[in-house]
Every structure is written in C-alpha cells, then in structure tokens.
Amino acid sequence: MTKVVVALGGNALGNNLEEQMEAVKQTALSIVDLVEEGYQVVLVHGNGPQAGMIKLAMDELTATDEKKYPPVSLSVAVAMSQTYIGYDLQNALREEMLHRGIHKPVVTVATQVVVDKDDPAFDKPTKPIGRFMEKDEAVRMAIEKDITVMEDAGRGYRQVVASPKPKEIVELETINTLIGADQLVISCGGGGIPVIKEANDHLKGVPAVIDKDYCSALLAETIDADFLVILTAVEQVALNFGTVEQKNLENVSVEEMKKYVREGHFAPGSMLPKVEAAIDFAEKSGKRTLITSLEKAKDGLAGKTGTVISK
C-alpha cells in the first residue's frame, strides 16, 4: 500500500468554527477519494487562524481576572487547536468513509515536536497566526498587546510568532503503531506542539508555531512515506505568479527548485515554506513531493496535474 503524508492548507479548514465544520465536509471528500484509491493516508493540518483565535480568547479571559484565570501559553493554545480541529476532521472523514462502505478507524494524535531552544527563529517572529487586520488596527494591537505584526502576502496584517524548525516528533512510535494497524492518522496538527528538551526528560512548551509543511516533511521522512502531498489553494506552483509572465511548473528537479527559490519566486508567508518542505523531503528521501490543490489531490497522485518535485 502506498503511504502518503498529506499536509492540508488553511483553505481546507476555514477561519472559525462555523466555517470549519462546513469546510471539513468538503475536505473529507477529497481525502476519502485517496483512501478509496488504496492510499494509506496520514494527515497533517495547519492551525494559524485557530491557534491565534484560541490564544486571543484566553488572553481576553485573563484580562478580566489574572489571578483567577492565569495566562495560557501559546504552546497550550496549539495543543487545544489540535484536538479542536482533529475532532471535526475525524468525524467528517469517518462519516464520509462509512457512506462509501469503508470501515477504517480515524484517530487524532496530540503530537509534540521538539525544537532547538537556540533556534534563531525565536529572535525573528515570522509565522502568521490569528485573523487578518487592516494596518491601523494591526499597529494599535501591536502596541496594546505587545505583539509583532506583519503584512501577510498581500492579504492584510496578522500577528506573527516564532517559527522554529522541527527536529523530532515525540509521539512517532504511537503514530507508526496506528499506521501499522491501518488507521487513518491525523498527527502533528499545526506543525506540532512546540517543546524543548530539559533535564530529567522534561518537555517544556515554548511560545511558537511550527510550520506544518516543514513538520510534514519531517514526518514523511521518518515514517518512510512514499509520497509527500502538500495541498494549497492553487493547482500548480508557478514562477512570476500573478503576472502576464506566469509559468506553471509540472515536473521539477530539486536543483531546479532550489534555483527558483534563490531567484525569489515564492512568497515567504505563502508558497516558500511549501516549496522548501517539498525540496527537503525529496532531497533526503529520494522520493517525490506533490504540491497541488485539495480538489486535485487524486489527479495529482495519478500524474495528471500538480507540481512534482523529485531528486
């Protein structure tokens, strides 16, 4: 059975509870298509809007009575988002599989991911979380809440937090056991709960959000996946995106893709982490990464569309 790690983009989840409950129904259709084709699917999802929403809500509660409601760390907000999103995802997937006569357990694993406490990302926040804001509101929030804000790929301003690189997946043995039992596993949600290793085997949460595409590449490599599939809002990666000179990419080598990265073709807050994760997996594993839209995932794996990066 071909094992694929599928990284879901934000468009697969929506921005709030109501949108999410509707979005996962559509997401389930495309993911169960892959299950029906015989792929063994391991899911990873983003959590930027959800983790930001949870953290903001907790901060507002703390502001009412800090003694009664102590501050909630960002790592805890990430943990909460994993089960909040996983709950909706696994129910939608289970329901869609049963409708098609597929009896396969679905499980969400609360997943911790080790990062380096000295990662330079802690000194330069870049990962967008939470909702979009107009510039005036973003400037005001930065002062009032003592947060860092940044313009996000032409879509507005958002809070940004540290995004260290993932080093180790703590619950890897559990994930492998569940895959071995032929379950559909949702893991490393939001890139994983970021933790650092301390003395006496203690894992300590840190204020960060790990990029889910980088974590997906690490997961795919460590579970020996046959394919990494990174889903986004477009069918193919493009050079000179949004211009009259736009050129869509189909089959691209790792070296070609590195050249395009150096030339600055991909936006840091948007396509760049997907491309870098794709390169990383293809280079280290010798296998292929597909970048395409959710709706085209099945066709992409069949070689009909998408951008495929290989060594």
C-alpha positions in Angstrom: 0.0 0.0 0.0 1.4 3.4 -1.0 1.9 5.6 2.1 1.2 9.3 1.7 1.6 12.2 4.1 -1.0 14.8 3.2 -0.5 18.4 4.5 -3.8 20.3 4.5 -3.7 24.0 3.7 -5.7 26.6 5.6 -8.4 26.6 2.8 -9.3 23.1 3.9 -10.3 24.2 7.4 -11.9 27.7 7.3 -11.3 30.5 9.8 -13.8 29.9 12.6 -16.0 27.1 14.0 -18.9 27.5 11.6 -16.6 27.7 8.5 -14.5 24.8 9.8 -17.5 22.5 10.2 -18.5 23.2 6.6 -15.0 23.1 5.2 -14.1 19.7 6.6 -17.1 18.1 4.9 -15.6 19.1 1.5 -12.1 18.2 2.7 -13.2 14.8 3.6 -14.5 14.1 0.1 -11.0 14.6 -1.4 -9.2 12.7 1.3 -11.5 9.7 1.2 -11.0 9.7 -2.6 -7.4 8.8 -1.8 -8.4 6.2 0.7 -10.7 4.7 -1.8 -7.9 4.6 -4.4 -5.9 2.4 -1.9 -3.5 5.0 -0.5 -2.6 4.8 3.2 -3.1 8.4 4.3 -1.5 10.2 7.2 -2.9 13.8 7.7 -1.3 16.9 8.9 -3.1 20.2 9.1 -2.4 23.9 9.7 -3.8 25.9 12.6 -2.8 29.5 12.2 -6.3 31.1 12.5 -7.4 28.6 15.1 -4.4 28.9 17.4 -4.5 32.6 17.2 -8.2 32.7 17.9 -7.8 30.5 21.0 -4.8 32.5 22.3 -6.7 35.8 21.9 -9.8 34.4 23.7 -7.6 33.1 26.6 -5.8 36.4 26.8 -9.1 38.3 27.0 -10.3 36.0 29.7 -7.1 36.5 31.7 -7.5 40.3 31.4 -10.8 40.0 33.3 -9.1 38.5 36.4 -5.4 37.4 36.0 -5.4 35.8 39.5 -8.4 33.6 38.7 -7.5 33.0 35.1 -3.7 32.8 34.7 -2.3 33.4 31.2 -2.4 30.4 28.8 0.8 29.8 26.8 0.9 29.7 23.0 2.0 26.0 23.2 -1.2 25.2 25.1 -3.2 27.0 22.5 -1.6 24.9 19.8 -2.4 21.8 21.8 -6.1 22.9 22.1 -6.2 23.6 18.4 -5.0 20.1 17.5 -8.0 18.4 19.2 -10.4 21.2 18.2 -9.6 20.7 14.5 -9.0 16.9 14.8 -12.4 16.5 16.3 -14.2 17.9 13.3 -11.8 16.3 10.8 -12.0 12.8 12.1 -15.8 12.9 12.3 -16.1 14.2 8.8 -13.7 11.6 7.5 -15.4 8.7 9.4 -18.8 9.8 8.1 -17.7 10.0 4.5 -15.9 6.6 4.6 -19.0 5.0 6.1 -21.1 6.5 3.4 -18.9 4.7 0.9 -18.8 1.4 2.8 -15.2 1.9 4.0 -14.7 0.7 7.6 -11.4 2.3 8.8 -10.7 3.9 12.2 -9.7 7.6 12.3 -7.7 8.9 15.2 -6.2 12.3 16.2 -2.8 12.2 18.0 -1.9 15.1 20.2 1.6 15.5 18.9 4.6 17.2 20.5 7.5 18.3 18.3 11.0 19.1 19.7 12.6 22.3 18.5 16.1 23.8 19.3 15.9 26.3 22.2 18.6 28.3 20.4 16.9 28.3 17.0 17.3 31.9 15.6 13.6 32.0 14.8 12.9 32.9 18.4 14.6 36.2 17.7 12.7 36.9 14.5 9.0 36.1 14.5 7.7 35.3 11.0 4.8 32.8 11.4 1.3 34.4 10.9 -1.4 33.4 13.3 -4.9 34.6 14.0 -7.2 36.8 11.9 -6.3 39.4 9.3 -6.4 43.1 10.2 -6.2 46.4 8.5 -2.9 48.3 9.0 -4.3 50.8 11.5 -5.8 48.0 13.7 -2.6 46.0 13.4 -0.5 48.9 14.6 -2.8 49.5 17.5 -2.8 45.8 18.5 1.0 45.7 18.4 1.2 48.5 21.0 -1.7 47.4 23.2 -0.9 43.6 23.2 2.9 43.9 22.9 2.8 41.6 19.8 4.6 41.6 16.5 2.5 42.2 13.4 3.4 41.8 9.7 1.8 42.1 6.3 0.8 38.6 5.1 1.2 38.0 1.3 -1.0 41.0 0.3 -3.9 39.8 2.3 -3.7 42.1 5.3 -1.8 42.2 8.6 -1.6 39.4 11.1 0.2 38.7 14.3 3.5 36.8 13.8 5.3 34.5 16.2 8.5 32.5 16.2 8.5 29.5 13.9 11.5 27.2 14.8 12.3 24.2 12.6 11.0 20.8 13.8 13.7 18.4 15.0 12.0 15.4 16.4 8.4 14.0 16.6 7.9 12.8 20.2 4.9 10.6 19.6 6.4 8.9 16.5 6.2 5.4 17.9 2.5 5.8 18.6 1.9 7.2 15.1 3.7 4.3 13.5 1.8 1.8 15.6 -1.5 3.3 14.5 -0.4 3.3 10.8 0.6 -0.3 11.2 -3.0 -1.0 12.4 -4.3 0.5 9.2 -5.9 3.5 10.9 -6.2 7.0 9.2 -4.0 9.1 11.5 -4.2 12.8 12.0 -1.0 14.0 13.6 1.4 16.9 14.0 -1.5 19.3 13.8 -0.4 22.9 13.3 3.1 21.6 12.9 3.0 20.0 16.4 3.1 21.3 19.9 6.5 23.0 20.1 8.6 21.8 23.0 12.2 21.8 24.1 14.1 19.1 26.0 15.1 19.9 29.6 16.8 17.9 32.3 15.2 14.7 33.7 13.4 14.0 30.4 11.1 17.0 30.8 9.5 18.5 27.8 8.7 22.2 28.1 6.3 24.1 25.8 7.7 27.2 24.1 5.9 30.2 22.6 6.0 29.3 18.9 4.1 27.8 16.0 6.0 25.3 13.8 5.3 25.5 10.1 3.1 22.5 9.3 4.8 22.0 5.9 8.2 21.6 7.4 6.8 19.2 10.0 5.0 17.2 7.3 8.3 16.8 5.5 9.9 15.5 8.7 7.0 13.2 9.4 7.0 11.8 5.9 10.8 11.2 6.1 10.7 9.5 9.5 7.7 7.2 8.8 9.2 6.3 5.4 6.3 7.6 3.3 6.2 7.0 -0.4 4.9 10.5 -1.2 4.5 13.9 0.5 1.4 15.8 -0.7 1.3 19.5 0.2 -2.2 20.9 -0.5 -2.7 24.6 -1.1 -5.1 27.0 -2.9 -3.6 26.6 -6.4 -3.3 23.6 -8.7 0.4 24.2 -9.6 3.3 26.1 -8.3 4.1 29.0 -10.6 7.0 31.3 -11.5 6.2 35.0 -11.7 2.8 34.2 -10.0 0.0 36.7 -10.8 1.8 38.4 -13.7 1.5 38.1 -17.5 4.7 36.1 -17.4 3.3 33.4 -15.0 4.6 29.9 -15.8 3.2 26.9 -14.1 5.6 24.1 -13.1 4.9 20.4 -13.6 7.9 18.1 -13.1 10.8 19.9 -11.5 14.1 18.6 -10.0 15.3 19.6 -6.6 18.2 21.6 -8.1 15.8 23.5 -10.4 13.5 24.3 -7.5 16.5 25.5 -5.4 17.4 27.8 -8.2 13.9 29.3 -8.3 14.0 29.8 -4.5 17.2 31.7 -4.8 15.7 33.9 -7.5 12.9 34.9 -5.1 9.9 33.4 -7.0 8.0 32.3 -3.9 6.4 34.5 -1.2 7.8 33.9 2.4 4.4 33.8 4.0 2.7 31.7 1.4 4.4 29.4 -1.1 8.0 29.5 0.1 7.7 27.1 3.1 5.7 24.6 0.9 8.5 24.6 -1.7 11.2 24.4 0.9 9.5 21.5 2.6 9.0 19.7 -0.7 12.7 20.1 -1.6 13.7 18.9 1.9 11.7 15.7 1.6 12.6 14.9 -2.0 16.3 15.5 -1.3 16.6 13.5 1.9 14.3 10.6 1.0 14.9 10.3 -2.8 11.1 10.2 -3.2 8.6 12.7 -4.6 6.6 15.6 -3.3 3.4 16.8 -4.9 2.1 20.3 -4.5 -1.4 20.9 -5.7 -4.9 21.9 -4.6 -7.2 19.8 -2.4 -9.6 19.1 -5.2 -6.8 17.9 -7.5 -5.0 15.6 -5.0 -6.2 12.4 -6.6 -5.4 13.5 -10.1 -2.0 14.8 -8.9 -1.0 11.5 -7.4 -2.1 9.9 -10.7 0.4 12.2 -12.5 -2.3 14.2 -14.3 -1.7 17.6 -12.7 0.1 19.5 -9.9 3.8 20.2 -9.4 6.0 17.3 -8.6 9.5 17.8 -7.1 11.9 14.9 -7.3 15.6 14.3 -6.9 
